[in-house]
Amino acid sequence: MKKWTTLVFCISVLGIIAGGCIDELVPVDEKTSSKDVAAYEFEAFLNNSFVDGEFIPTSTFYLSGSEETKAVYIMHNGSMIDIIPLEDLSSPDQQPVSNIVVVGNYTRSANVSAQHFIELSRSGEAADINYTLTEDVIRGQKHIYIEFSEPVTGFVAFSLATPMGQDFLHVTTPPSVVRFVLPEGHTTGNPFIGKTNPEPDEIYYDRKNRENLVWTNELVYTSSILESLQELSGENNSQLREVPRAISVKYYSESAPRGLIIAAGVLGLAALLVLARYQREKKRLARIREEIESGFKTR
């Protein structure tokens, strides 16, 4: 008994010593850089971003197979970004927005050209831009605001926690251009596995063979019941208004439909085998019953 007690004591001491050594080798409070520029793709994606010379805010979401999405906003004379995060109830302490990087500068001109964004995308250098990160709850929905001390022109990138996995939702306010970039080897559109809602305005593949989905959201005419009655009377007072629009996409591996067909085939074959066996047993029992009944009749 003493030997076992001594052995346990020695193992405990060694464990404490080893734990102390590990803490010395890997400091727990080690601070990491909060600006990882290399984590993002700064592409001057400007399809439909200019209308009559006016720039329309453009955002790109690089989806992944993990629980994190890379968001890159292109903005001109912008002072705030409103983010509606997808909260993970299983990890309430998780930071929904992290690694905020700004590649641009404070706005110095009322006008901006596509060439300016192209030059910024090639530089790839994080700017020293002051901003604050605040939270608010509106109608039960959490909002996170990135607010700048002065209007900014350029790229604003951040990592967005997406606990829903391969199911992404974004709420946008027009006018805006929104692009989703699916991971390489993934697609969407199958009504049984996953699709987009609403349907994108444009679909294409980039140089990395990734599927890109683009939505161009414009201001829409909206009217109240009173305004509708005025229209019937010949008075049209409807105005262009900003109506929030939810865009959702469920994406999956390109091999998923084939796997679904194989699984359905296996299940169908198994169902046929069970049905065939049921029919055989039914006929066998019917024969036995006939034999028993005929035996009673001969008596």
KEKE-3310 file (N, C-alpha, C; in steps of 0.2 Angstrom, whole numbers, plus 5000, padded with zeros to 4 digits):
npx = (5004:5010:5019:5011:5005:5017:5021:5010:5011:5023:5021:5011:5019:5028:5019:5015:5027:5030:5019:5022:5033:5028:5020:5030:5036:5026:5018:5003:4997:5001:5002:4995:4996:4984:4980:4980:4984:4987:4977:4966:4958:4961:4953:4949:4934:4922:4910:4896:4897:4897:4886:4880:4891:4891:4897:4893:4891:4900:4902:4911:4910:4919:4917:4919:4924:4924:4920:4921:4920:4927:4925:4925:4924:4920:4921:4916:4918:4913:4906:4902:4899:4887:4884:4876:4877:4879:4874:4882:4874:4879:4892:4893:4903:4911:4920:4911:4915:4931:4949:4950:4954:4960:4962:4966:4961:4957:4943:4946:4941:4926:4923:4927:4937:4938:4951:4958:4954:4959:4973:4974:4971:4982:4992:4990:4993:4990:4981:4982:4969:4957:4945:4929:4921:4906:4891:4873:4856:4842:4826:4826:4837:4854:4866:4882:4893:4905:4913:4920:4931:4932:4925:4929:4938:4940:4946:4938:4941:4936:4935:4922:4912:4904:4893:4884:4889:4890:4880:4875:4870:4865:4861:4857:4857:4850:4856:4867:4880:4883:4893:4896:4908:4911:4919:4933:4928:4916:4898:4881:4863:4856:4840:4837:4848:4854:4852:4851:4844:4837:4838:4854:4860:4870:4882:4898:4914:4930:4947:4953:4945:4933:4916:4907:4894:4883:4874:4864:4858:4845:4837:4820:4803:4791:4776:4763:4747:4738:4746:4744:4730:4730:4737:4728:4719:4725:4736:4752:4763:4773:4789:4807:4814:4825:4825:4828:4836:4837:4849:4852:4862:4865:4878:4888:4898:4904:4903:4893:4879:4881:4884:4872:4864:4869:4867:4853:4851:4856:4847:4835:4837:4839:4826:4818:4823:4818:4805:4803:4807:4796:4785:4788:4788:4775:4768:4773:4767:4754:4753:4756:4745:4734:4737:4735:4722:4716:4720:4711:4699:4699:4698)
npy = (4994:5006:5007:5010:5022:5030:5030:5036:5049:5053:5053:5064:5075:5075:5079:5092:5099:5097:5104:5117:5119:5119:5130:5140:5138:5141:5155:5160:5173:5178:5191:5193:5200:5212:5215:5207:5208:5200:5190:5193:5196:5209:5214:5224:5224:5230:5228:5235:5245:5258:5271:5282:5289:5290:5282:5265:5257:5243:5225:5211:5194:5181:5165:5150:5133:5133:5140:5154:5169:5179:5196:5209:5226:5239:5256:5273:5288:5284:5282:5273:5255:5244:5229:5214:5201:5183:5175:5163:5152:5142:5147:5159:5169:5171:5181:5190:5199:5202:5206:5218:5227:5241:5247:5260:5278:5293:5302:5313:5319:5323:5315:5299:5287:5272:5268:5272:5263:5252:5255:5255:5242:5235:5240:5235:5239:5241:5255:5268:5271:5278:5271:5265:5252:5247:5241:5237:5233:5231:5229:5216:5211:5209:5222:5227:5240:5247:5262:5276:5290:5300:5302:5288:5282:5267:5251:5240:5228:5213:5199:5188:5179:5164:5154:5145:5137:5130:5139:5154:5170:5187:5203:5217:5234:5243:5257:5245:5233:5216:5202:5185:5174:5157:5143:5135:5121:5120:5123:5129:5129:5117:5111:5102:5100:5113:5130:5147:5162:5178:5173:5175:5189:5188:5175:5168:5161:5163:5166:5157:5147:5147:5148:5163:5173:5186:5200:5214:5227:5238:5254:5254:5257:5261:5261:5267:5262:5273:5281:5272:5273:5287:5285:5279:5289:5297:5304:5303:5299:5291:5286:5284:5272:5265:5249:5236:5220:5203:5191:5175:5160:5143:5132:5119:5104:5100:5087:5082:5081:5069:5060:5060:5055:5042:5038:5038:5028:5017:5016:5015:5002:4994:4996:4989:4976:4973:4974:4964:4953:4953:4951:4937:4931:4933:4926:4913:4911:4911:4899:4890:4892:4888:4875:4870:4873:4865:4852:4851:4851:4838:4830)
npz = (5000:5004:4994:4983:4987:4987:4974:4967:4973:4968:4954:4954:4959:4948:4938:4942:4941:4927:4922:4926:4919:4906:4906:4906:4894:4885:4886:4894:4893:4881:4869:4853:4836:4831:4819:4805:4790:4779:4780:4772:4756:4745:4733:4719:4716:4707:4699:4693:4703:4701:4697:4686:4689:4703:4717:4723:4739:4741:4745:4750:4754:4759:4760:4770:4774:4788:4804:4801:4792:4780:4778:4767:4764:4752:4752:4750:4757:4769:4785:4794:4798:4798:4806:4807:4817:4817:4830:4841:4851:4859:4862:4870:4874:4863:4851:4839:4829:4823:4821:4813:4799:4790:4774:4766:4767:4775:4769:4756:4745:4736:4725:4718:4709:4700:4698:4709:4719:4714:4715:4729:4732:4727:4735:4749:4762:4779:4785:4797:4805:4815:4824:4832:4841:4843:4852:4850:4853:4843:4841:4847:4840:4838:4835:4828:4827:4817:4819:4812:4815:4806:4789:4778:4764:4755:4758:4770:4781:4790:4801:4803:4814:4810:4816:4810:4801:4785:4780:4777:4781:4776:4779:4770:4765:4752:4742:4736:4732:4733:4736:4736:4739:4736:4745:4737:4727:4731:4729:4725:4725:4723:4726:4736:4744:4746:4743:4736:4742:4739:4721:4714:4705:4696:4692:4692:4689:4697:4695:4704:4703:4710:4715:4712:4718:4714:4720:4715:4723:4722:4726:4730:4725:4737:4746:4756:4763:4762:4752:4742:4739:4735:4723:4715:4714:4705:4710:4713:4725:4729:4735:4732:4743:4756:4758:4769:4764:4765:4762:4759:4759:4756:4755:4748:4746:4730:4727:4734:4729:4721:4731:4738:4729:4728:4741:4742:4732:4739:4750:4743:4737:4748:4754:4744:4745:4758:4755:4746:4754:4763:4755:4751:4763:4766:4756:4760:4772:4769:4761:4771:4779:4770:4769:4782:4783:4773:4778:4789:4783:4776:4787)
capx = (5000:5014:5022:5006:5005:5023:5021:5005:5014:5029:5018:5008:5024:5031:5014:5015:5033:5029:5014:5025:5038:5024:5018:5035:5037:5020:5015:4996:4995:5005:4998:4996:4994:4977:4979:4983:4982:4987:4971:4961:4960:4959:4951:4945:4928:4918:4905:4890:4898:4897:4880:4880:4896:4891:4899:4888:4895:4901:4905:4912:4910:4923:4914:4924:4921:4925:4915:4923:4919:4931:4921:4929:4919:4923:4917:4918:4915:4909:4908:4900:4897:4882:4885:4871:4881:4875:4877:4882:4872:4884:4898:4891:4909:4915:4920:4908:4919:4938:4954:4948:4959:4958:4967:4963:4963:4952:4941:4949:4938:4919:4923:4932:4938:4940:4958:4960:4953:4964:4979:4974:4971:4989:4997:4989:4996:4985:4981:4981:4963:4954:4938:4926:4917:4900:4885:4866:4851:4837:4820:4828:4842:4860:4870:4888:4894:4912:4912:4926:4931:4931:4923:4934:4937:4945:4944:4937:4940:4936:4933:4915:4910:4898:4892:4879:4893:4889:4874:4877:4864:4868:4856:4860:4852:4851:4859:4873:4882:4885:4896:4898:4913:4911:4925:4934:4926:4909:4893:4875:4858:4852:4834:4837:4854:4855:4851:4851:4837:4834:4843:4859:4859:4876:4886:4903:4920:4936:4954:4954:4939:4928:4910:4905:4887:4883:4867:4864:4852:4843:4832:4814:4797:4787:4770:4758:4740:4736:4749:4741:4724:4732:4739:4722:4715:4729:4741:4758:4768:4778:4796:4812:4816:4829:4822:4833:4835:4841:4852:4855:4865:4867:4882:4890:4903:4902:4902:4887:4874:4883:4884:4865:4861:4871:4864:4846:4850:4857:4841:4830:4838:4837:4818:4816:4825:4814:4798:4803:4807:4790:4781:4790:4785:4767:4766:4774:4762:4748:4753:4755:4738:4730:4739:4732:4714:4715:4720:4705:4693:4700:4696)
capy = (5000:5012:5008:5013:5029:5034:5031:5041:5055:5055:5055:5070:5080:5076:5082:5099:5101:5097:5109:5123:5120:5120:5137:5144:5138:5144:5160:5161:5179:5181:5195:5193:5206:5212:5217:5202:5210:5194:5186:5195:5197:5216:5214:5230:5221:5236:5227:5239:5249:5265:5272:5289:5293:5289:5275:5262:5253:5236:5221:5204:5189:5175:5160:5145:5127:5133:5144:5161:5172:5185:5201:5215:5231:5244:5261:5279:5293:5280:5283:5267:5249:5241:5222:5210:5195:5177:5173:5156:5152:5138:5150:5166:5173:5172:5188:5190:5203:5202:5207:5224:5230:5246:5249:5266:5284:5298:5305:5320:5322:5321:5310:5294:5283:5265:5267:5274:5257:5247:5256:5253:5235:5233:5242:5230:5241:5244:5262:5270:5274:5278:5268:5262:5246:5247:5236:5239:5228:5234:5225:5210:5209:5212:5225:5229:5246:5250:5269:5280:5297:5304:5298:5284:5279:5262:5244:5239:5220:5210:5192:5187:5172:5161:5147:5141:5133:5131:5142:5161:5175:5194:5208:5223:5240:5246:5254:5241:5227:5211:5196:5179:5169:5151:5140:5131:5114:5120:5126:5130:5129:5111:5113:5097:5101:5120:5135:5154:5166:5177:5171:5180:5193:5186:5169:5167:5158:5167:5163:5151:5142:5148:5151:5169:5175:5194:5203:5221:5229:5245:5257:5252:5261:5258:5266:5265:5261:5280:5283:5268:5277:5293:5283:5277:5295:5301:5307:5298:5302:5286:5289:5278:5271:5260:5243:5230:5214:5197:5187:5169:5155:5137:5129:5112:5101:5098:5080:5081:5078:5062:5056:5060:5050:5035:5036:5037:5022:5012:5016:5012:4995:4991:4996:4984:4970:4972:4973:4957:4948:4954:4947:4930:4928:4933:4920:4907:4910:4910:4892:4886:4893:4884:4868:4869:4873:4859:4846:4851:4849:4831:4826)
capz = (5000:5004:4987:4978:4989:4985:4966:4966:4975:4963:4948:4955:4959:4941:4934:4944:4938:4920:4921:4927:4913:4900:4906:4905:4887:4881:4890:4893:4891:4876:4865:4846:4832:4830:4812:4800:4783:4775:4780:4767:4749:4743:4726:4717:4713:4706:4695:4695:4709:4699:4693:4685:4692:4710:4720:4727:4743:4738:4750:4747:4759:4757:4764:4771:4777:4795:4807:4801:4786:4779:4775:4764:4762:4748:4753:4749:4761:4773:4792:4799:4795:4803:4806:4811:4818:4818:4836:4843:4858:4863:4864:4871:4875:4857:4848:4833:4824:4825:4816:4808:4795:4785:4768:4763:4770:4776:4762:4754:4739:4735:4720:4718:4703:4700:4698:4716:4723:4711:4718:4736:4732:4726:4741:4754:4768:4784:4787:4804:4805:4821:4824:4838:4840:4848:4851:4851:4852:4840:4840:4849:4836:4840:4829:4829:4823:4816:4817:4811:4818:4800:4783:4775:4757:4754:4760:4777:4781:4796:4802:4805:4816:4807:4819:4806:4796:4778:4779:4778:4780:4777:4778:4766:4764:4746:4736:4737:4728:4738:4732:4740:4736:4739:4745:4731:4727:4734:4725:4728:4720:4724:4731:4742:4748:4748:4738:4738:4742:4732:4716:4713:4698:4692:4694:4688:4692:4697:4693:4708:4702:4715:4712:4714:4717:4715:4720:4715:4727:4721:4729:4727:4727:4743:4747:4762:4760:4760:4746:4736:4737:4731:4716:4712:4712:4701:4714:4714:4730:4731:4735:4733:4750:4757:4761:4770:4761:4768:4757:4762:4754:4759:4750:4750:4742:4723:4727:4739:4726:4720:4737:4740:4724:4730:4748:4740:4729:4744:4754:4739:4736:4755:4754:4739:4748:4763:4752:4743:4759:4766:4750:4751:4770:4766:4752:4763:4777:4765:4759:4777:4781:4765:4770:4788:4782:4769:4783:4793:4778:4775:4793)
cpx = (5004:5018:5018:5006:5011:5023:5016:5008:5019:5026:5014:5013:5027:5026:5014:5021:5033:5024:5018:5030:5034:5022:5024:5037:5032:5016:5008:4994:4999:5000:5000:4994:4987:4975:4983:4980:4982:4981:4966:4963:4957:4958:4947:4939:4923:4913:4899:4891:4897:4890:4879:4885:4896:4893:4894:4892:4895:4904:4905:4913:4914:4921:4919:4920:4921:4920:4918:4923:4923:4927:4926:4924:4923:4919:4920:4914:4910:4911:4906:4898:4893:4882:4880:4874:4876:4878:4877:4880:4876:4890:4897:4897:4913:4914:4917:4912:4926:4943:4952:4954:4957:4963:4964:4965:4956:4950:4943:4945:4931:4919:4928:4932:4939:4947:4961:4959:4958:4971:4980:4974:4978:4994:4996:4992:4990:4986:4980:4975:4960:4947:4936:4922:4912:4895:4878:4862:4844:4831:4822:4834:4849:4864:4877:4890:4902:4911:4919:4925:4930:4929:4930:4933:4943:4942:4943:4936:4940:4934:4926:4913:4904:4896:4887:4883:4892:4882:4875:4871:4867:4862:4859:4854:4854:4852:4865:4874:4885:4887:4898:4903:4913:4918:4927:4932:4919:4904:4886:4869:4853:4846:4834:4843:4855:4855:4852:4844:4839:4840:4847:4858:4865:4880:4892:4909:4926:4942:4956:4949:4934:4922:4908:4898:4887:4875:4868:4858:4851:4838:4825:4808:4793:4782:4766:4751:4737:4739:4746:4734:4725:4734:4733:4718:4719:4735:4746:4763:4773:4785:4801:4814:4821:4826:4827:4831:4840:4843:4855:4857:4867:4872:4885:4895:4900:4900:4896:4881:4875:4882:4877:4862:4863:4868:4856:4846:4851:4850:4835:4831:4837:4829:4815:4817:4820:4807:4798:4803:4800:4785:4782:4787:4778:4765:4767:4769:4755:4747:4752:4748:4733:4731:4735:4724:4712:4715:4714:4699:4693:4698:4688)
cpy = (5006:5013:5012:5021:5033:5035:5036:5048:5058:5057:5062:5076:5081:5080:5090:5102:5102:5103:5116:5124:5122:5128:5142:5144:5141:5149:5160:5167:5183:5185:5194:5199:5206:5214:5212:5204:5204:5189:5187:5196:5204:5216:5220:5227:5227:5235:5231:5243:5257:5266:5280:5293:5292:5282:5272:5257:5246:5231:5214:5199:5182:5170:5154:5139:5128:5138:5152:5163:5178:5190:5207:5220:5236:5250:5268:5284:5290:5282:5278:5261:5246:5233:5218:5203:5189:5174:5165:5155:5147:5141:5158:5171:5174:5179:5187:5193:5203:5204:5212:5227:5235:5248:5255:5273:5288:5301:5312:5323:5319:5315:5305:5290:5276:5264:5268:5267:5252:5248:5254:5246:5232:5235:5237:5232:5244:5251:5263:5274:5273:5275:5266:5257:5246:5242:5239:5233:5232:5229:5217:5207:5213:5216:5227:5234:5247:5257:5272:5287:5302:5299:5295:5282:5273:5255:5243:5231:5218:5203:5191:5180:5170:5154:5143:5136:5135:5134:5149:5166:5182:5198:5215:5228:5243:5254:5251:5235:5222:5205:5191:5175:5163:5148:5136:5124:5114:5124:5126:5129:5123:5112:5108:5098:5108:5125:5142:5157:5173:5174:5176:5183:5190:5180:5168:5164:5162:5163:5157:5146:5142:5151:5158:5171:5183:5196:5211:5224:5237:5248:5256:5257:5258:5263:5263:5264:5268:5282:5279:5271:5283:5291:5282:5284:5299:5304:5302:5301:5297:5288:5282:5278:5265:5254:5237:5224:5209:5193:5181:5164:5149:5133:5122:5110:5099:5091:5078:5078:5071:5058:5055:5055:5043:5033:5034:5030:5016:5011:5013:5004:4991:4990:4990:4977:4968:4970:4966:4952:4948:4950:4940:4927:4928:4927:4913:4906:4909:4902:4888:4886:4888:4877:4866:4868:4867:4852:4846:4849:4841:4827:4826)
cpz = (5000:4998:4983:4980:4987:4978:4964:4967:4970:4957:4948:4955:4952:4937:4935:4941:4931:4918:4921:4921:4907:4900:4905:4897:4883:4886:4888:4890:4885:4871:4857:4842:4831:4823:4807:4793:4778:4775:4775:4760:4747:4736:4724:4713:4713:4700:4697:4701:4707:4695:4692:4688:4700:4712:4724:4732:4741:4744:4747:4754:4757:4762:4765:4774:4785:4798:4807:4793:4785:4775:4773:4761:4758:4749:4751:4753:4766:4781:4797:4795:4800:4801:4810:4811:4819:4824:4838:4850:4862:4865:4865:4872:4868:4854:4841:4827:4827:4819:4811:4805:4790:4780:4765:4767:4771:4770:4761:4748:4739:4730:4721:4712:4705:4701:4705:4720:4720:4714:4725:4736:4731:4731:4746:4760:4773:4785:4795:4805:4811:4820:4831:4836:4845:4847:4853:4850:4849:4838:4841:4845:4837:4834:4832:4824:4823:4814:4817:4813:4812:4794:4780:4768:4757:4756:4768:4778:4789:4796:4805:4807:4813:4810:4815:4801:4789:4776:4782:4777:4781:4775:4776:4765:4757:4747:4738:4732:4733:4734:4738:4736:4740:4740:4738:4732:4730:4729:4729:4723:4720:4729:4737:4746:4751:4742:4741:4738:4744:4728:4715:4706:4693:4696:4689:4692:4692:4695:4698:4708:4707:4712:4716:4713:4719:4715:4720:4718:4725:4725:4726:4729:4732:4744:4753:4759:4758:4753:4740:4734:4733:4724:4712:4710:4708:4704:4716:4719:4732:4730:4735:4740:4751:4761:4763:4767:4764:4762:4761:4757:4758:4754:4753:4745:4735:4723:4731:4735:4723:4726:4739:4735:4726:4736:4746:4737:4734:4748:4750:4738:4743:4756:4750:4742:4754:4761:4749:4748:4762:4761:4750:4758:4770:4762:4756:4769:4774:4763:4765:4779:4777:4767:4777:4787:4778:4773:4787:4789:4777:4781:4793)
residu = (MET:LYS:LYS:TRP:THR:THR:LEU:VAL:PHE:CYS:ILE:SER:VAL:LEU:GLY:ILE:ILE:ALA:GLY:GLY:CYS:ILE:ASP:GLU:LEU:VAL:PRO:VAL:ASP:GLU:LYS:THR:SER:SER:LYS:ASP:VAL:ALA:ALA:TYR:GLU:PHE:GLU:ALA:PHE:LEU:ASN:ASN:SER:PHE:VAL:ASP:GLY:GLU:PHE:ILE:PRO:THR:SER:THR:PHE:TYR:LEU:SER:GLY:SER:GLU:GLU:THR:LYS:ALA:VAL:TYR:ILE:MET:HIS:ASN:GLY:SER:MET:ILE:ASP:ILE:ILE:PRO:LEU:GLU:ASP:LEU:SER:SER:PRO:ASP:GLN:GLN:PRO:VAL:SER:ASN:ILE:VAL:VAL:VAL:GLY:ASN:TYR:THR:ARG:SER:ALA:ASN:VAL:SER:ALA:GLN:HIS:PHE:ILE:GLU:LEU:SER:ARG:SER:GLY:GLU:ALA:ALA:ASP:ILE:ASN:TYR:THR:LEU:THR:GLU:ASP:VAL:ILE:ARG:GLY:GLN:LYS:HIS:ILE:TYR:ILE:GLU:PHE:SER:GLU:PRO:VAL:THR:GLY:PHE:VAL:ALA:PHE:SER:LEU:ALA:THR:PRO:MET:GLY:GLN:ASP:PHE:LEU:HIS:VAL:THR:THR:PRO:PRO:SER:VAL:VAL:ARG:PHE:VAL:LEU:PRO:GLU:GLY:HIS:THR:THR:GLY:ASN:PRO:PHE:ILE:GLY:LYS:THR:ASN:PRO:GLU:PRO:ASP:GLU:ILE:TYR:TYR:ASP:ARG:LYS:ASN:ARG:GLU:ASN:LEU:VAL:TRP:THR:ASN:GLU:LEU:VAL:TYR:THR:SER:SER:ILE:LEU:GLU:SER:LEU:GLN:GLU:LEU:SER:GLY:GLU:ASN:ASN:SER:GLN:LEU:ARG:GLU:VAL:PRO:ARG:ALA:ILE:SER:VAL:LYS:TYR:TYR:SER:GLU:SER:ALA:PRO:ARG:GLY:LEU:ILE:ILE:ALA:ALA:GLY:VAL:LEU:GLY:LEU:ALA:ALA:LEU:LEU:VAL:LEU:ALA:ARG:TYR:GLN:ARG:GLU:LYS:LYS:ARG:LEU:ALA:ARG:ILE:ARG:GLU:GLU:ILE:GLU:SER:GLY:PHE:LYS:THR:ARG)
# end
